[in-house]
Amino acid sequence: MNPPTIIGAPVDSGQRQPGCLMGPAAYRVAGLHQMLSDLGHPAQERGDLALPETLPACAPRNPALDQLPATLGWTALIREKVEAELGRGRLPIILGGDHALALGSVAGAAAHAAALGRPLFLLWLDAHSDFHTPESTQSGNLHGTPVAYAAGRDGFAPFPPFPAPIPPERICLFGIRSVDPAERLALAEYDIAITDMRALDEQGIAAPLRAFLDRVRVANGMLHVSLDVDFLDPTIAPAVGTTVPGGATVREAHLVCEMIHETGLMTSLDLVELNPALDERSRTARLMIDLLGSLMGRKVFDRPTRSFT
């Protein structure tokens, strides 16, 4: 595993619930750097990114779109930073911020993989498929578009073309349990397999995840992991603005993260949608840091006892 770099991305433009911009600070307060150092992975800290004063001028075709200029600015900025860190041989960990940040992070990873001549795979740990386009979204919230962008769907002007669209067989939507009808139709056209919570209930966590990770390994692929707080059940992770009941348990989430670590395949990572304004004594931030620990090599029996008193 490459040495980690921390990039704060206080993106709050992909949805209308204020608070995600505080996510990067909450992760750091919850012990991010100490945990990485304890595991033997001291991280380079790049601080929080900031938008330029002048944002792109644009006239969206869909009048419902919210905060498009800011999201365009974040996309370009995050893509550049992620691609640069990968070029330095490092593992960029992008602290969000809402899931619109993945428009830039996955693009940066794809550009780097294409330059190396290696395939990029995308593991999307999320309650939602995020397969709308700026033209198809009715809510206007751009955090619901990154997977469609990565897959090369039409309808993304004025976003720049995705650098190297990811074929459907290289995308795994894992833990999905909320898909709009329009997204469902589009996903069928792209033949992207959805490993939803019913599939996980029937098959268990390990078998479908192992099958996907095996495809990454056989292809000598790079793996971008995007972990949304709402992948988790809201009873254990309340600090997210898009809660959907029936998510992953603590044990299931740690198993996913440990399995990813054991492959050594992860090359870049998003931690997204943490909204500290909705948290309870930092319990969600601490859980996400625990999961990051599992992604970086901590075993289930190594987890420290937590106290919230």
Residue pairs with C-beta under 8 A, 6 or more apart in sequence:
1 41
1 91
1 261
1 264
1 266
1 296
1 297
2 89
2 90
2 91
2 267
3 41
3 42
3 43
3 44
3 89
3 90
3 91
4 36
4 41
4 43
4 44
4 90
4 91
4 92
4 93
4 296
5 43
5 44
5 45
5 46
5 85
5 88
5 90
5 91
5 92
5 93
6 32
6 33
6 43
6 44
6 45
6 46
6 93
6 95
7 46
7 49
7 78
7 81
7 82
7 85
7 92
7 93
7 94
7 95
8 24
8 25
8 46
8 47
8 48
8 49
8 95
8 97
9 24
9 48
9 49
9 74
9 78
9 94
9 95
9 96
9 97
9 101
9 104
9 105
10 20
10 21
10 22
10 23
10 24
10 48
10 49
10 96
10 97
11 20
11 21
11 71
11 74
11 78
11 96
11 97
11 98
11 100
11 101
12 18
12 19
12 20
12 21
12 97
12 98
13 66
13 67
13 70
13 71
13 74
13 98
13 100
13 142
14 67
14 71
14 98
14 99
14 100
14 101
14 141
14 142
14 143
14 144
15 66
15 98
15 100
15 141
15 142
15 143
15 241
15 242
16 66
16 141
17 241
17 242
17 275
17 278
18 277
19 241
19 275
19 276
19 277
19 278
20 96
20 97
20 98
20 241
20 273
20 274
20 275
21 97
22 275
22 276
22 277
23 95
23 96
23 97
23 271
23 272
23 273
23 274
23 275
23 276
24 48
24 95
24 96
24 97
25 276
26 274
26 276
26 279
26 282
26 285
27 95
27 271
27 274
27 285
27 288
27 289
28 95
29 282
29 285
30 282
30 285
30 286
30 288
30 289
31 286
31 289
32 43
32 95
32 289
32 292
33 42
33 43
33 45
35 289
35 292
35 293
35 296
35 298
36 42
36 43
36 292
36 296
37 43
39 293
39 296
39 297
39 298
40 297
41 296
41 297
43 93
44 90
46 81
46 85
49 74
49 77
49 78
49 81
51 70
51 73
51 74
51 77
52 73
52 77
55 69
55 70
55 72
55 73
56 69
56 72
56 73
56 158
57 69
58 68
58 69
58 72
58 158
60 68
60 134
60 158
61 134
61 135
61 157
62 134
62 135
62 137
62 140
64 137
64 138
64 139
64 140
65 134
65 137
65 140
65 142
66 140
66 141
66 142
67 142
68 134
68 142
68 158
71 100
71 103
71 142
72 158
72 159
74 100
74 101
74 103
74 104
75 100
75 103
75 104
75 107
75 159
76 104
76 160
77 104
78 94
78 101
78 103
78 104
78 105
78 108
79 104
79 105
79 107
79 108
79 111
80 108
81 92
81 108
82 92
82 94
82 104
82 105
82 107
82 108
82 109
82 112
82 268
83 108
83 109
83 111
83 112
84 108
85 91
85 92
86 92
86 108
86 109
86 112
86 267
86 268
87 112
91 266
91 267
91 268
91 269
92 105
92 108
92 268
92 269
93 268
93 269
93 271
93 292
94 101
94 105
94 268
94 269
94 270
94 271
94 272
95 271
96 270
96 271
96 272
96 273
96 274
97 272
98 143
98 272
98 273
99 126
99 130
99 143
99 144
99 146
99 226
99 228
99 270
99 272
99 273
100 142
100 143
100 145
100 146
101 270
101 272
102 130
102 146
102 150
102 226
102 270
102 272
103 142
103 145
103 146
103 149
103 159
105 224
105 226
105 268
105 270
106 120
106 122
106 146
106 149
106 150
106 166
106 224
106 226
107 149
107 150
107 162
107 163
108 268
109 120
109 222
109 224
109 267
109 268
110 120
110 150
110 162
110 163
110 164
110 165
110 166
111 163
111 164
112 222
113 119
113 120
113 164
113 221
113 222
114 120
114 163
114 164
116 222
118 220
118 221
118 222
119 170
119 219
119 220
119 221
119 222
120 164
120 166
120 170
120 221
120 222
120 223
120 224
121 166
121 170
121 171
121 172
121 212
121 215
121 216
121 219
121 221
121 222
121 223
121 224
121 265
122 147
122 150
122 166
122 170
122 171
122 172
122 223
122 224
122 226
123 172
123 174
123 212
123 223
123 224
123 225
123 226
123 260
124 130
124 147
124 171
124 172
124 173
124 174
124 226
124 228
125 174
125 175
125 225
125 226
125 227
125 228
125 231
125 256
126 173
126 174
126 175
126 176
126 226
126 228
126 230
126 231
127 175
127 176
127 177
127 178
127 228
127 230
127 231
127 242
127 244
127 247
128 144
128 176
128 178
128 179
128 228
128 230
128 242
128 244
129 147
129 173
129 176
129 178
129 179
129 183
129 187
129 194
130 143
130 144
130 145
130 146
130 147
130 148
131 144
131 145
131 147
131 148
131 151
131 153
131 179
131 183
131 186
131 187
131 192
132 144
132 145
132 148
132 180
132 182
132 183
133 145
133 148
133 149
133 153
133 154
133 155
133 156
134 142
134 145
134 155
134 156
134 157
134 159
135 155
136 155
136 182
136 186
137 144
137 145
138 182
143 273
145 156
146 226
147 171
147 173
147 192
148 155
148 156
148 186
149 156
149 159
149 162
150 162
150 165
150 166
150 171
151 165
151 166
151 168
151 171
151 190
151 192
152 162
152 165
152 166
153 186
153 190
156 162
168 190
168 191
168 192
168 193
169 215
170 215
170 219
170 221
171 192
172 193
172 195
172 209
172 212
173 192
173 193
173 194
173 195
173 196
174 195
174 200
174 208
174 209
174 212
174 231
174 256
175 195
175 196
175 197
175 200
175 231
175 247
175 248
176 194
176 195
176 196
176 197
177 196
177 197
177 244
177 246
177 247
178 244
179 187
179 194
187 194
195 208
195 209
195 212
197 246
197 247
199 208
200 208
200 252
205 248
205 252
205 255
205 256
206 255
206 259
209 256
209 259
209 260
210 259
213 223
213 259
213 260
213 263
213 265
215 221
216 223
216 263
216 265
217 263
217 265
221 265
222 265
222 267
222 268
223 260
223 263
223 265
223 266
223 267
223 268
224 266
224 267
224 268
224 269
224 270
225 260
225 266
225 268
225 269
225 270
225 295
226 269
226 270
226 272
227 269
227 270
227 271
227 272
227 288
227 291
228 240
228 272
228 273
229 237
229 239
229 240
229 272
229 273
229 274
229 275
229 284
229 288
230 237
230 240
230 242
230 243
230 244
230 247
230 273
231 247
231 248
231 253
232 247
232 248
232 250
232 253
232 284
232 287
233 245
233 246
233 247
233 248
233 249
234 240
234 243
234 244
234 245
234 247
236 249
236 250
236 283
236 287
237 247
237 283
237 284
237 287
237 288
238 278
238 279
238 280
238 283
238 284
239 274
239 275
239 276
239 277
239 278
239 279
239 280
239 283
239 284
239 285
240 273
240 274
240 275
240 278
240 284
241 273
241 275
241 278
242 273
248 256
250 287
251 300
253 291
254 290
254 291
254 294
254 300
254 303
255 300
257 291
257 292
257 294
257 295
258 294
258 299
258 300
260 266
260 295
261 294
261 295
261 296
261 297
266 295
269 292
269 295
271 288
271 292
274 284
274 285
274 288
276 282
276 285
279 285
281 308
283 308
286 306
290 298
290 303
293 302
293 303
294 300
